[in-house]
Amino acid sequence: MPDTQQEATVLAKYIGAKEIVPGLLPRYNEALGRLSLQLDSKEGLLMQRLLRHPFLLPLVDGGLALVQPQHTIRKRLLLMSALMETETDYAGLFLTKDNIAFAGIQFLYRGGMAVLKGLIGACLLKCLRWS
């Protein structure tokens, strides 16, 4: 099974953390135990791939969002996001920015990229039978 400390670090960095706050990792482990978000063998193999190749995480996350939104890896990602949202060091990641120039264009670009990543990720998951 994957190392939860490495997993927490990779997930936090994917969400946008530059550094990991010391209290975040124990809280993540405690929350995993309380919510019983254990990975089965197939999910564990997918998580190991993601830990070895973190650049695949956006694609796999997008693919799972389209194919299996209730997947345990997505639940763990949402758990990490919720934990980070409660830390003052990460507050800037979750607050809206005022006066964004070209907000409509930026919205379309980011939305298009998210759909593209999701489609590529869904193909990866299905073609390579990762999920």
Secondary structure, 3 states (H helix, E strand, C coil): CCCHHHHHHHHHHHHCCCCCCCCHHHHHHHHHHHHCCCCCHHHHHHHHHHHHCHHHHHHHHHHHHHHCCCCHHHHHHHHHHHHHHCCHHHHHHHCCCCCCCCHHHHHHHHHHHHHHHHHHHHHHHHHCCCC
